[in-house]
C-alpha cells in the first residue's frame, strides 16, 4: 500500500477531500469512505482499506444503537407469566429477603477462601445477582410489592441494633477488665455482613435504573 499517498490525503476530513466534493452536500463526513477514496483517486489498496473501515463503522454503529435492555424485557411474554402454570411467580418478591441473605453468606465465604490455598469457587464480586433480581422484579411487575416489604430498612435496623448492643457489651467489658476474643470475632463478622449488604443494596438500586419504564420506552 502506498502509505504516503494515503496519509497526504488525510482521509476523510482533509481540505483536499472537502474541496473535491460537490458544494451542495451538507457534510463530507456523512459520505461513505469508499466514495471518498473514489473521489480522491486513491490507490486500489486505499480503496480496499476504506471498504474494511466502512464495514467496521457500520457494524459498530448498529451495535451501539441496539437497546439490549429493552430486548430483554420485551422478549418475555407477560401474558404467559400470568398463566395458571406460573401462578407461583406472583409471590416471587417474598423470597428475595432469603435470596439476599444467602447471597451475602455465599459471597463472604467465597472471599474468605481467597486467603486459603484452595482457590476453587472463589470470587470478589457478583453484580449479576443484583441485576437478575432487578430484572425479574421488572418483568413480573413486583417492584411495588417488594418495596412494601421494607426489607432494606429491616436490614439496617437489625445491624444498628447489633451495633448498639456490641458497643454496650464493649463498654461493660472494659469496666470489668475482661472481654473475650470471641466478642471481637463476632464484631468483625457483623461488620463484614453489614458491608456486604450495603454493597448489594447499592448494586440493586443501580440495576433497577436499567429497567425503569422510562428507560425502556422509545
Protein Blocks (a to p, Z undefined) as FASTA:
>chain_A
ZZklmmmnopakbfklmmmpcfkbmblklpcfklmmmmnopafklmmmmmmmmmmmmmmm
mmmmpcfklmmmmmpcfklmmpmklmmmmmmmmmmmmmmmmmmmmmmmmmmmmmpmblgh
iafbdfklmmmmmmmmmmnopmmmmmmnommmmmmmmmmmmmmmmmmmmmmmmmnopacf
klmmmmmmmmmmmmmmmmmmmmmmmmmmmmgfklmpZZ
